C-alpha cells in the first residue's frame, strides 16, 4: 500500500508546485496560461489516480455508499472534463508551448486537396461530411 500512496502524494505535490509557479508568474504580470493549464491537468490526473488507488485498496467496499468512496471517485472524474477538458489543456500546451500544429483541424491547402476552396478559408463542415464529399460518395 505504501507505493500507490507515495505516488499519489508525489503527483499532488507536483500539481501544487506548478500552481505556485503559475501564481508567481501572474503576480509578476507575466504570461502564465501554460503553467495554469499544466497545474490543472496535473491536479486532475493526481485526483483521479488517488481515487482509483482508494477504490483498489477498499475492493468491493469502495463502492458501498456507507464509505463515501464511490462518490469521491465519481467527483474526481468531473475534474477531467470541467471547467475545461484535459484534452483542451493538452491541445493548448501542444500548440502554444511546443509550437505543434493543431491536431483537430485539417488543412486542405497543406494536403494539396483544396478542391476549389478559397485560399486560407476553413471548411466548417463536420469532418465526416468533408470526407464523404471528397470521396465523391456524398
C-alpha positions in Angstrom: 0.0 0.0 0.0 2.9 2.4 0.5 3.9 2.8 -3.1 0.5 3.9 -4.5 0.0 6.3 -1.6 3.5 7.7 -2.2 2.8 8.1 -5.9 -0.4 9.9 -5.2 1.4 12.3 -2.8 4.1 13.0 -5.4 1.5 13.8 -8.1 -0.4 16.1 -5.8 2.8 17.9 -4.8 3.8 18.3 -8.5 0.4 19.9 -9.2 0.8 22.2 -6.2 4.3 23.3 -7.3 3.0 24.0 -10.8 0.1 26.0 -9.3 2.6 28.1 -7.3 4.7 28.7 -10.4 1.6 30.0 -12.2 0.8 32.3 -9.2 4.4 33.7 -9.2 4.1 34.5 -13.0 0.7 36.0 -12.6 1.8 38.2 -9.7 4.8 39.3 -11.8 2.5 40.3 -14.6 3.9 37.7 -16.9 2.0 35.2 -19.1 1.0 32.2 -17.0 -1.5 30.3 -19.1 0.7 27.3 -19.8 1.6 26.9 -16.2 -2.0 27.3 -15.0 -3.2 24.8 -17.6 -0.5 22.3 -16.6 -1.3 22.7 -12.9 -5.0 22.0 -13.6 -4.0 18.9 -15.7 -1.7 17.6 -13.1 -4.2 18.1 -10.3 -7.0 16.4 -12.3 -4.7 13.5 -13.0 -3.5 13.2 -9.4 -7.0 13.2 -8.0 -8.1 10.6 -10.5 -5.1 8.3 -9.6 -5.7 8.8 -5.9 -9.4 7.9 -6.2 -8.5 4.9 -8.3 -6.0 3.7 -5.7 -8.5 4.3 -2.9 -11.1 2.1 -4.8 -8.4 -0.5 -5.3 -7.4 -0.6 -1.6 -11.0 -1.0 -0.5 -12.0 -3.5 -3.1 -15.8 -4.1 -3.2 -16.3 -1.9 -0.1 -15.1 1.0 -2.2 -18.4 1.0 -4.0 -20.5 0.8 -0.8 -22.4 4.0 -0.1 -21.6 3.8 3.6 -17.9 4.5 3.0 -18.5 7.5 0.7 -15.6 6.4 -1.5 -17.6 5.8 -4.7 -18.9 9.4 -4.5 -15.4 10.8 -4.3 -14.4 8.5 -7.2 -17.2 10.0 -9.3 -16.3 13.5 -8.3 -12.7 13.1 -9.4 -13.9 12.3 -12.9 -15.5 15.7 -13.1 -12.1 17.3 -12.8 -11.1 15.7 -16.1 -13.9 17.4 -18.0 -14.8 20.6 -16.2 -14.4 23.5 -16.2 -12.0 22.7 -19.0 -11.3 19.3 -20.6 -7.8 17.7 -20.2 -7.8 17.2 -23.9 -8.1 21.0 -24.4 -5.3 21.5 -22.0 -3.1 19.1 -23.9 -4.1 20.9 -27.1 -3.2 24.2 -25.6 0.2 23.0 -24.4 1.0 21.3 -27.7 0.1 24.4 -29.8 1.2 27.3 -27.6 4.2 25.8 -25.7 5.6 23.2 -28.0 4.6 25.0 -31.2 2.9 22.0 -32.8 0.1 22.4 -35.3 -3.5 21.9 -34.3 -4.4 18.3 -34.3 -8.1 18.8 -34.5 -8.3 21.0 -37.6 -7.5 19.6 -41.0 -5.7 21.9 -43.5 -6.8 21.2 -47.1 -4.3 23.6 -48.6 -1.4 21.8 -46.9 -2.6 18.5 -48.1 -3.0 19.6 -51.7 -6.7 18.8 -51.7 -8.1 22.2 -51.7 -10.9 21.3 -54.1 -11.7 24.9 -55.2 -12.0 26.3 -51.7 -10.8 29.9 -51.3 -7.2 30.2 -50.2 -7.0 30.1 -46.4 -10.7 29.6 -45.9 -11.5 27.0 -43.3 -14.1 24.4 -44.2 -16.5 24.4 -41.3 -18.4 21.2 -42.3 -18.1 18.3 -40.0 -15.1 16.1 -40.8 -17.2 13.0 -41.8 -19.2 15.2 -44.2 -16.0 16.6 -45.8 -14.6 13.0 -46.1 -17.8 11.9 -47.9 -17.8 14.9 -50.2 -14.1 14.5 -51.0 -14.5 10.8 -51.9 -17.4 11.5 -54.2 -19.9 9.4 -52.2 -22.0 12.3 -50.9 
